[in-house]
Amino acid sequence: MSIAIFASGSGTNFESIVNQSRKDNWPQSVSLLLTDREGAKVLDRADRLDVPHYLVSPKSFPNKEAYESAILEVLEEKKIEWIILAGYMRLIGPTLLHRFKGRIVNIHPSLLPAFVGKNAIEQAFAYPVKVSGVTVHFVDEGMDTGPIIAQVPVAIEENDTLMTYTKKIQAVEHSLYPEVIKQLVTGRI
């Protein structure tokens, strides 16, 4: 079995997952990065880490079903068993959800169900709340609504700025996400 990571941005979670999987010698390898954005910085990380990658641009397809069908072909060719979303900025549709039911995982920078969607860190910081955090969850048809696997609270301190709080959230993501994925792919969760 192998793992595909979907990412649209800089790829810090992608890198932390790949590094941890190699350090711990996971039985399932991260064998593919899939991105939807040309020039995404995650592609540079994939090259540096020697992880094969595919760019599948949604603009090249007439609709979401055709786009996801093209992705599905790549995943089936590579014998992918798990999809890990790491800053992938698209909702997963029925084509992938049906084929990978219970095997698509996402990380979100809040304590769900609070602050769903984009800019969750900014939402929590502006609200303001005293505690937000990080959630790892299975993906379903909704936006950040799938069953929760793990959550870690992260306090917003009085002296935090948006930048310092973002760094605190990312530090938790980089340790929590690889550990949860390891537990999932080895059957412990």
Secondary structure as UniProt FT lines:
FT   STRAND          2..7
FT   HELIX           12..23
FT   TURN            24..25
FT   STRAND          29..35
FT   TURN            38..39
FT   HELIX           41..49
FT   STRAND          53..55
FT   HELIX           58..60
FT   HELIX           64..77
FT   TURN            78..79
FT   STRAND          80..85
FT   HELIX           94..99
FT   TURN            100..102
FT   STRAND          104..108
FT   TURN            112..113
FT   TURN            118..119
FT   HELIX           120..126
FT   TURN            127..128
FT   STRAND          131..138
FT   STRAND          148..155
FT   TURN            158..159
FT   HELIX           162..185
FT   TURN            186..187
//
